Amino acid sequence: MSIKITRKESASRFLGLVVNKTVFISAIAVIIFTVGFTLIFEKEADYYFGMAQTFVSAHGGWIYTLSVNLFIVFCLYMAFSKFGAIRIGGEKSKPEFSLWAWFAMLFSAGIGNGLVLFSIADPVRDFLNPPRLAGHEPALIAQEAINFSFLHHGIHGWAIYSVVGLSLAYFTFNRKMPLTLRSVFYPILGNRIHGWMGDMIDIMAVITTLFGLATTIGFGVGQINAGLTHVFGVPNSLFYQVIIIVGVTLAATISAFSGVNKGVQMLSKLNVRVASAIFLLILILGPTTFIFKSYIQNIGSYLVHFVDMSTWTESLQGTDWQKTRTIMYWGWWISWSPFVGTFIARISRGRTIKEFVLCVLILPALVTFLWFSAFGGTTMRDILLGDTAMIAAVNDNISTALYVFFDKFPLAMLLKVLGVVLICSFIITSADSGALVVDSITSGGKLKTPKYQRVIWAVATGLIAAVLMYGGGLNALQTVVTISGLPFAILLVMMCFSLYRGINEDYDKAERQEKLLERESYRKNILDLVNKERAEKNLKKIDPEIQPKKKPNITDL
């Protein structure tokens, strides 16, 4: 099923770049204004952005909760309905990447350094400040801390990515439309996506992508610096963090210049291999049996409480735990969805919808749960046994928690070095894949653009992170990214409706064409039989002696 839509060409030459001028100039202007405001009026920015976050959490939290659950239902419906067999790119389309390379890239882009940063910090913080079981047995609180970590880093987040990725992939490769968010809304808006409405959607996507990446790089650099301090004694200071950003940006620039097939794919495979090596060392050197038992128990507990946790809105408690934890995570996942969804769409040609959903929705979550069970689960066990070292580490600086955890194992130095490599690789992968995505959106959805354009966006991401880190505006910008998730949540709900409407129209049209072909084939067969009979009758009239051949019987013999 591959239908081409006639579209208006939105990209043109501007300062030597191939871009949509409206999207490009507007996004740059908003970025400069926001960064400048947070630097010049840092205290005022923290105050007003904090007020906005409180308002969004208090009055819009239920929208987040309802939306993320709707996304899971929608994705599962698309996978197991009549649409599941549809292939992205058409029936004859073949995957551009192997299953291993495809999963490595989507996992690396989607999870980033959050897998390393929060696998210990989140369970510890939720144990110290339990959402619902304060005063109960410590073992129950520890289990719920793991459950909520699974909630915040599991299926719900990947459902958000799945909605955006599947929508973009379908409209890009099946309807032959540009790889930008505006394309997804064609069934609703029609040709208006080529006007100001489409420009607004793409501008929002560019801004949230760049700000999300910049804040992630900024906070990830702090974890890299902490690791270098533990391993090599490098001072933990702003100067060295800016140097690290320069190094990360340089590596991301080189990777972005080489493109998806080389740089991004190579780094993604490196991420998975280094992460696998760290996990195997923890598994072998640590409590092996406990990790496997914990993994099974944690998944079971998560599934048992899945509906309860997913729909909990804190309505009767009157507390603000969810505002600073669950709502923050939903806003963060949604704000990253334009970037990650676009990247996943770009690499998913040739996959069926069922394969896409199950691999993007379920597989990364299972890997994440295994990692959290090994790191967070082991930490919970040690705390229940009386070891409070990890509590002190998380309270002091969550960036150092991973390295304090490694001190408990043999080969601690090797684990720390691998940890630094993994965090660096994750951040570089996010930066270069983000540069590719922003380049695609600002160029009107082109999959191939001049290589130097990708370099510009890779450098811009690092520059934003460095400037905000130096000026102290990262926390304010992180709040902005979280707030921006609310309008995007509503946009994603509309995206679900638009994708269903578009794919259902195409499916019905394909069915009608198939039935028409069947009727034409049937009609042709009937005509062939009629013409054959007529030909035989005409032949008899011309030569009456011609008789049809018959089998000899016994009397004839």
TORBA-764035 format. One record per residue (C-alpha): residue number from 0; residue in three letters; y, x, z. Coordinates in pm, whole numbers, plus 50000, padded with zeros to 5 digits. Each point is the difference from the previous one (the first is absolute). Layout:
   k   r     Y     X     Z
 NUM ALA     Y     X     Z
...
// end
This chain:
   k   r     Y     X     Z
   0 MET 50000 50000 50000
   1 SER 50304 50191 49875
   2 ILE 50316 49814 49902
   3 LYS 50316 50172 49884
   4 ILE 50340 49864 50103
   5 THR 50306 50065 49786
   6 ARG 50261 50165 50221
   7 LYS 50348 50139 49993
   8 GLU 50028 50381 50014
   9 SER 50200 50076 50318
  10 ALA 49998 50382 49998
  11 SER 50264 50204 49820
  12 ARG 50145 50350 49999
  13 PHE 50235 50075 50289
  14 LEU 50113 50355 50089
  15 GLY 49697 50131 49814
  16 LEU 49762 49775 50196
  17 VAL 49789 49709 49872
  18 VAL 50088 49731 50256
  19 ASN 50103 49642 50058
  20 LYS 50366 50072 50075
  21 THR 50052 49695 50222
  22 VAL 49702 50079 50223
  23 PHE 50065 50376 50003
  24 ILE 50372 49988 50084
  25 SER 49971 49715 50252
  26 ALA 49712 50162 50188
  27 ILE 50182 50334 50019
  28 ALA 50318 49830 50125
  29 VAL 49819 49807 50277
  30 ILE 49811 50313 50109
  31 ILE 50318 50209 50023
  32 PHE 50181 49725 50191
  33 THR 49714 49941 50248
  34 VAL 49939 50369 50067
  35 GLY 50373 50062 50038
  36 PHE 50039 49706 50239
  37 THR 49711 50111 50223
  38 LEU 50139 50355 50015
  39 ILE 50367 49918 50059
  40 PHE 49943 49703 50230
  41 GLU 49669 50098 50159
  42 LYS 50049 49814 50330
  43 GLU 50138 49690 49830
  44 ALA 49712 50011 49748
  45 ASP 49742 50019 50278
  46 TYR 50166 49706 50178
  47 TYR 50039 49766 49704
  48 PHE 49667 50087 49841
  49 GLY 49836 49949 50341
  50 MET 50162 49658 50031
  51 ALA 49878 49910 49652
  52 GLN 49647 50114 50085
  53 THR 50001 49790 50318
  54 PHE 50118 49694 49808
  55 VAL 49739 50049 49725
  56 SER 49719 50046 50255
  57 ALA 50106 49698 50209
  58 HIS 50055 49756 49716
  59 GLY 49800 50144 49712
  60 GLY 49694 50141 50175
  61 TRP 49798 49687 49925
  62 ILE 50075 50048 49628
  63 TYR 49851 50348 50016
  64 THR 49693 49870 50187
  65 LEU 49941 49712 49761
  66 SER 50060 50213 49690
  67 VAL 49764 50289 50075
  68 ASN 49716 49757 50075
  69 LEU 50072 49810 49680
  70 PHE 49972 50325 49804
  71 ILE 49646 50059 50128
  72 VAL 49889 49647 49904
  73 PHE 50162 50035 49657
  74 CYS 49836 50338 49928
  75 LEU 49653 49877 50098
  76 TYR 50047 49690 49786
  77 MET 50095 50211 49699
  78 ALA 49695 50222 50051
  79 PHE 49737 49727 50040
  80 SER 50143 49729 49774
  81 LYS 49954 49967 49624
  82 PHE 50272 50264 49958
  83 GLY 49796 50276 50167
  84 ALA 49831 50111 49677
  85 ILE 50328 50048 49811
  86 ARG 50052 50365 49913
  87 ILE 50343 50159 50042
  88 GLY 50108 50103 49652
  89 GLY 49762 49770 49814
  90 GLU 49625 49970 49947
  91 LYS 49967 50333 49816
  92 SER 50219 50196 50241
  93 LYS 49836 50293 50180
  94 PRO 50111 50167 50328
  95 GLU 50231 50294 49950
  96 PHE 49878 50171 50318
  97 SER 49662 50032 50167
  98 LEU 49933 49778 50303
  99 TRP 50030 50303 50229
 100 ALA 50334 50114 49854
 101 TRP 50135 49644 49993
 102 PHE 49917 49936 50365
 103 ALA 50135 50339 50109
 104 MET 50335 49931 49833
 105 LEU 50045 49643 50124
 106 PHE 49891 50095 50354
 107 SER 50230 50303 50015
 108 ALA 50300 49806 49870
 109 GLY 49934 49699 50224
 110 ILE 49916 50154 50335
 111 GLY 50217 50315 49995
 112 ASN 50030 50205 50317
 113 GLY 49981 49681 50210
 114 LEU 49624 50048 50022
 115 VAL 50055 50330 50182
 116 LEU 50314 49908 50193
 117 PHE 49894 49665 50149
 118 SER 49621 50025 50041
 119 ILE 50050 50135 50353
 120 ALA 50354 49887 50084
 121 ASP 49953 49628 49930
 122 PRO 49690 49941 50219
 123 VAL 50158 50199 50285
 124 ARG 50332 49813 49980
 125 ASP 49824 49662 49985
 126 PHE 49781 50100 50296
 127 LEU 50305 50092 50207
 128 ASN 50191 49689 49888
 129 PRO 49730 49739 49927
 130 PRO 50108 49700 49794
 131 ARG 49797 49735 50183
 132 LEU 49758 50139 50260
 133 ALA 50228 50160 50257
 134 GLY 49821 50013 50335
 135 HIS 49649 49968 49855
 136 GLU 49723 50260 50008
 137 PRO 50103 50330 49833
 138 ALA 49697 49983 49766
 139 LEU 50114 49662 49866
 140 ILE 50355 50127 49953
 141 ALA 49868 50308 49816
 142 GLN 49793 49783 49766
 143 GLU 50295 49774 49923
 144 ALA 50215 50307 49933
 145 ILE 49748 50105 49735
 146 ASN 49986 49645 49863
 147 PHE 50376 49986 49949
 148 SER 49998 50345 49841
 149 PHE 49745 49865 49751
 150 LEU 50223 49697 49945
 151 HIS 50308 50210 49929
 152 HIS 49828 50254 49774
 153 GLY 49725 49792 49841
 154 ILE 49938 49714 49760
 155 HIS 50337 49828 50038
 156 GLY 50197 50301 49881
 157 TRP 49769 50064 49707
 158 ALA 50019 49630 49905
 159 ILE 50376 50049 49956
 160 TYR 49937 50296 49769
 161 SER 49728 49806 49817
 162 VAL 50234 49710 49917
 163 VAL 50266 50227 49852
 164 GLY 49756 50237 49830
 165 LEU 49788 49727 49841
 166 SER 50303 49802 49883
 167 LEU 50164 50303 49839
 168 ALA 49674 50123 49847
 169 TYR 49925 49662 49842
 170 PHE 50344 49940 49851
 171 THR 50032 50362 49885
 172 PHE 49661 50052 49838
 173 ASN 49891 49645 49911
 174 ARG 50332 49851 49897
 175 LYS 50143 50332 49877
 176 MET 50316 49974 50210
 177 PRO 50198 50286 50160
 178 LEU 49874 50150 50328
 179 THR 50277 49859 50219
 180 LEU 50003 49731 50266
 181 ARG 50205 49765 49783
 182 SER 49707 49963 49759
 183 VAL 49789 49828 50264
 184 PHE 50241 49706 50019
 185 TYR 49989 49914 49630
 186 PRO 49791 49681 50049
 187 ILE 50271 49873 50242
 188 LEU 50323 50139 49855
 189 GLY 49909 50039 49634
 190 ASN 50243 50211 49794
 191 ARG 50245 49998 50292
 192 ILE 49813 50305 50134
 193 HIS 50189 50199 49734
 194 GLY 50332 49900 50158
 195 TRP 50166 50043 50338
 196 MET 49709 49842 50191
 197 GLY 49759 50263 49874
 198 ASP 50253 50275 50065
 199 MET 50037 49887 50363
 200 ILE 49624 50008 50054
 201 ASP 49970 50353 49859
 202 ILE 50303 50126 50194
 203 MET 49845 49877 50326
 204 ALA 49674 50173 49906
 205 VAL 50171 50334 49931
 206 ILE 50206 49994 50320
 207 THR 49714 49909 50233
 208 THR 49772 50254 49833
 209 LEU 50244 50288 50037
 210 PHE 50100 49910 50357
 211 GLY 49638 49946 50103
 212 LEU 49897 50335 49854
 213 ALA 50298 50181 50150
 214 THR 49932 49873 50352
 215 THR 49628 50078 49968
 216 ILE 50076 50352 49883
 217 GLY 50253 50045 50281
 218 PHE 49763 49894 50276
 219 GLY 49701 50176 49838
 220 VAL 50192 50325 49991
 221 GLY 50035 49978 50377
 222 GLN 49620 49992 50028
 223 ILE 49968 50298 49765
 224 ASN 50251 50197 50206
 225 ALA 49809 49911 50318
 226 GLY 49679 50126 49841
 227 LEU 50161 50326 49888
 228 THR 50128 50044 50355
 229 HIS 49649 49957 50143
 230 VAL 49829 50218 49741
 231 PHE 50251 50274 49912
 232 GLY 50269 49970 50267
 233 VAL 50270 49891 49753
 234 PRO 50296 49854 50197
 235 ASN 50026 49623 49997
 236 SER 50358 49956 49881
 237 LEU 50211 49814 49747
 238 PHE 50046 50315 49792
 239 TYR 49628 50050 49946
 240 GLN 49950 49630 49932
 241 VAL 50255 50013 49720
 242 ILE 49821 50309 49863
 243 ILE 49674 49804 50007
 244 ILE 50164 49713 49810
 245 VAL 50116 50247 49734
 246 GLY 49644 50133 49968
 247 VAL 49849 49651 49982
 248 THR 50258 49894 49742
 249 LEU 49930 50307 49786
 250 ALA 49625 49934 50006
 251 ALA 50055 49631 49924
 252 THR 50230 50091 49712
 253 ILE 49739 50226 49843
 254 SER 49732 49733 50042
 255 ALA 50223 49722 49862
 256 PHE 50084 50218 49699
 257 SER 49630 50038 49919
 258 GLY 49941 49623 50017
 259 VAL 49726 49769 50131
 260 ASN 49705 50155 49820
 261 LYS 50060 50346 50145
 262 GLY 50225 50036 50304
 263 VAL 49953 49666 50174
 264 GLN 49627 49981 49933
 265 MET 49946 50358 50122
 266 LEU 50198 49946 50321
 267 SER 49826 49669 50070
 268 LYS 49659 50159 49973
 269 LEU 50120 50280 50229
 270 ASN 50112 49739 50256
 271 VAL 49660 49833 50010
 272 ARG 49811 50330 50016
 273 VAL 50210 50145 50283
 274 ALA 49988 49671 50193
 275 SER 49620 49992 49953
 276 ALA 49970 50357 50126
 277 ILE 50205 49921 50313
 278 PHE 49800 49684 50068
 279 LEU 49666 50176 49958
 280 LEU 50106 50279 50237
 281 ILE 50105 49742 50262
 282 LEU 49675 49813 49943
 283 ILE 49785 50313 50040
 284 LEU 50196 50171 50278
 285 GLY 50086 49681 50188
 286 PRO 49810 49700 50140
 287 THR 49802 49918 49684
 288 THR 49797 49710 50136
 289 PHE 50301 49847 50171
 290 ILE 50205 50006 49677
 291 PHE 49733 49809 49805
 292 LYS 49945 49752 50285
 293 SER 50375 49956 50038
 294 TYR 50043 49940 49624
 295 ILE 49744 49718 50002
 296 GLN 50135 49844 50318
 297 ASN 50363 50028 49891
 298 ILE 49936 49828 49667
 299 GLY 49807 49724 50177
 300 SER 50274 49945 50256
 301 TYR 50266 50007 49728
 302 LEU 49816 49736 49795
 303 VAL 49936 49777 50303
 304 HIS 50371 50000 50094
 305 PHE 50125 50019 49640
 306 VAL 50141 49647 49969
 307 ASP 50138 50001 50354
 308 MET 50190 50330 49957
 309 SER 50108 49923 49644
 310 THR 50169 49674 50097
 311 TRP 50131 50099 50344
 312 THR 50379 49953 50008
 313 GLU 50074 50061 50370
 314 SER 50135 49644 50019
 315 LEU 49892 49930 50361
 316 GLN 50037 50347 50151
 317 GLY 50375 50032 49948
 318 THR 49967 50379 49955
 319 ASP 50119 50229 49721
 320 TRP 49688 50216 49953
 321 GLN 49927 49859 49655
 322 LYS 50354 50070 49883
 323 THR 49967 50373 50058
 324 ARG 49638 50027 49886
 325 THR 49844 49740 49769
 326 ILE 50318 49876 49831
 327 MET 50118 50359 49955
 328 TYR 49675 50088 49826
 329 TRP 50005 49694 49773
 330 GLY 50355 50083 49897
 331 TRP 49903 50363 49940
 332 TRP 49694 49914 49787
 333 ILE 50202 49749 49795
 334 SER 50289 50242 49950
 335 TRP 49752 50256 49864
 336 SER 49828 49746 49774
 337 PRO 50226 50044 49693
 338 PHE 49923 50373 49999
 339 VAL 49629 49992 50085
 340 GLY 49930 49683 49800
 341 THR 50165 50142 49690
 342 PHE 49810 50326 50032
 343 ILE 49665 49827 50052
 344 ALA 50070 49776 49699
 345 ARG 50076 50303 49785
 346 ILE 49660 50159 50067
 347 SER 49783 49684 49992
 348 ARG 49956 49923 49631
 349 GLY 49638 49909 49918
 350 ARG 49904 49860 50342
 351 THR 49894 49638 50040
 352 ILE 50201 49785 50238
 353 LYS 49703 49976 50236
 354 GLU 49950 50376 49999
 355 PHE 50373 50057 50051
 356 VAL 50029 49764 50298
 357 LEU 49686 50113 50180
 358 CYS 50080 50370 49957
 359 VAL 50368 49972 50091
 360 LEU 49965 49738 50274
 361 ILE 49676 50097 50177
 362 LEU 49906 50363 49932
 363 PRO 50319 50173 50127
 364 ALA 49991 49782 50313
 365 LEU 49640 50103 50077
 366 VAL 50090 50369 49961
 367 THR 50306 49952 50223
 368 PHE 49789 49824 50266
 369 LEU 49755 50292 50002
 370 TRP 50285 50249 50048
 371 PHE 50161 49794 50278
 372 SER 49663 49963 50175
 373 ALA 49951 50378 49997
 374 PHE 50351 50091 50117
 375 GLY 50134 49695 50181
 376 GLY 49660 49892 50133
 377 THR 49921 50344 50140
 378 THR 50345 50012 50160
 379 MET 49942 49661 50165
 380 ARG 49666 50121 50136
 381 ASP 50159 50313 50149
 382 ILE 50279 49796 50161
 383 LEU 49748 49761 50159
 384 LEU 49816 50307 50133
 385 GLY 50320 50119 50169
 386 ASP 50141 50248 49745
 387 THR 50373 49923 49967
 388 ALA 50095 50294 49778
 389 MET 50037 49780 49692
 390 ILE 50218 49752 50188
 391 ALA 50238 50282 50088
 392 ALA 49994 50131 49642
 393 VAL 50083 49660 49846
 394 ASN 50276 49934 50252
 395 ASP 50147 50344 49935
 396 ASN 49988 49999 49617
 397 ILE 49757 49806 49780
 398 SER 50032 50274 49735
 399 THR 49820 50245 50231
 400 ALA 49725 49759 50112
 401 LEU 49761 50097 49719
 402 TYR 50019 50370 50087
 403 VAL 49950 49935 50371
 404 PHE 49693 49797 49902
 405 PHE 49865 50294 49797
 406 ASP 50029 50226 50307
 407 LYS 49705 49811 50151
 408 PHE 49761 50129 49731
 409 PRO 49853 50334 49896
 410 LEU 50165 50146 49685
 411 ALA 50327 49843 50116
 412 MET 50207 50246 49798
 413 LEU 49814 49913 49679
 414 LEU 50047 49629 50067
 415 LYS 50373 50048 50058
 416 VAL 50042 50194 49676
 417 LEU 49811 49732 49808
 418 GLY 50213 49735 50171
 419 VAL 50323 50167 49883
 420 VAL 49858 50031 49646
 421 LEU 49897 49633 49999
 422 ILE 50340 49873 50116
 423 CYS 50180 50219 49745
 424 SER 49771 49881 49722
 425 PHE 50041 49633 50096
 426 ILE 50380 50027 50003
 427 ILE 50013 50189 49670
 428 THR 49772 49741 49839
 429 SER 50222 49716 50124
 430 ALA 50315 50176 49876
 431 ASP 49874 50081 49650
 432 SER 49829 49667 49940
 433 GLY 50316 49830 50130
 434 ALA 50207 50197 49750
 435 LEU 49772 49881 49718
 436 VAL 50034 49638 50114
 437 VAL 50380 50006 50037
 438 ASP 50027 50169 49661
 439 SER 49790 49722 49846
 440 ILE 50207 49721 50158
 441 THR 50340 50150 49913
 442 SER 49889 50070 49642
 443 GLY 49920 49634 49936
 444 GLY 49626 50033 50065
 445 LYS 49920 50285 49763
 446 LEU 49676 50183 50079
 447 LYS 50113 50314 49817
 448 THR 50347 50145 50056
 449 PRO 50153 50348 49980
 450 LYS 49847 50216 50271
 451 TYR 50335 50109 50142
 452 GLN 50071 49640 50103
 453 ARG 49708 50011 50246
 454 VAL 50138 50327 50136
 455 ILE 50337 49833 50066
 456 TRP 49841 49729 50216
 457 ALA 49774 50243 50187
 458 VAL 50305 50211 50089
 459 ALA 50201 49688 50092
 460 THR 49733 49885 50247
 461 GLY 49994 50336 50176
 462 LEU 50380 50019 50001
 463 ILE 50033 49659 50165
 464 ALA 49747 50100 50267
 465 ALA 50174 50334 50067
 466 VAL 50349 49849 50021
 467 LEU 49890 49722 50234
 468 MET 49800 50236 50218
 469 TYR 50298 50234 50026
 470 GLY 50241 49716 50071
 471 GLY 49769 49809 50233
 472 GLY 49971 49680 49796
 473 LEU 49624 49976 49955
 474 ASN 49944 49748 50280
 475 ALA 50271 49770 49864
 476 LEU 49858 50025 49649
 477 GLN 49650 49924 50127
 478 THR 50139 49680 50151
 479 VAL 50157 49911 49664
 480 VAL 49666 50046 49827
 481 THR 49830 49774 50254
 482 ILE 50267 49730 49964
 483 SER 49977 50007 49620
 484 GLY 49635 49900 50028
 485 LEU 50087 49637 50081
 486 PRO 50159 49905 49664
 487 PHE 49724 50197 49831
 488 ALA 49736 49797 50186
 489 ILE 50146 49684 49848
 490 LEU 50012 50174 49661
 491 LEU 49632 50093 50032
 492 VAL 49904 49639 50075
 493 MET 50176 49903 49677
 494 MET 49813 50285 49832
 495 CYS 49665 49849 50100
 496 PHE 50099 49667 49846
 497 SER 50130 50171 49686
 498 LEU 49683 50205 49952
 499 TYR 49778 49696 50047
 500 ARG 50208 49798 49757
 501 GLY 50004 50274 49738
 502 ILE 49634 50091 50023
 503 ASN 49894 49635 50004
 504 GLU 50202 49933 49684
 505 ASP 49838 50296 49826
 506 TYR 49654 49898 50120
 507 ASP 50040 49644 49873
 508 LYS 50135 50127 49668
 509 ALA 49707 50239 49963
 510 GLU 49756 49717 50079
 511 ARG 50160 49776 49735
 512 GLN 49979 50279 49744
 513 GLU 49637 50060 50088
 514 LYS 49914 49630 49962
 515 LEU 50189 49990 49671
 516 LEU 49800 50297 49873
 517 GLU 49678 49831 50112
 518 ARG 50095 49681 49810
 519 GLU 50093 50200 49691
 520 SER 49669 50187 50020
 521 TYR 49808 49674 50040
 522 ARG 50187 49843 49710
 523 LYS 49930 50303 49781
 524 ASN 49627 49984 50078
 525 ILE 49988 49629 49909
 526 LEU 50185 50064 49675
 527 ASP 49762 50283 49917
 528 LEU 49699 49769 50049
 529 VAL 50159 49722 49789
 530 ASN 50090 50241 49722
 531 LYS 49648 50144 50003
 532 GLU 49846 49652 49960
 533 ARG 50241 49918 49719
 534 ALA 49914 50325 49825
 535 GLU 49627 49923 50019
 536 LYS 50053 49647 49858
 537 ASN 50212 50130 49713
 538 LEU 49736 50260 49921
 539 LYS 49732 49726 49973
 540 LYS 50215 49800 49757
 541 ILE 50036 50300 49772
 542 ASP 49626 50090 50001
 543 PRO 49778 49710 50119
 544 GLU 49685 50217 49981
 545 ILE 50122 50202 50292
 546 GLN 49816 49881 50305
 547 PRO 50030 50123 50351
 548 LYS 49724 50236 50097
 549 LYS 49726 49863 50220
 550 LYS 49721 50157 50194
 551 PRO 49654 49987 49825
 552 ASN 49742 49770 50159
 553 ILE 49619 50008 49992
 554 THR 49967 49770 49696
 555 ASP 50231 50223 49802
 556 LEU 49774 50293 50078
// end
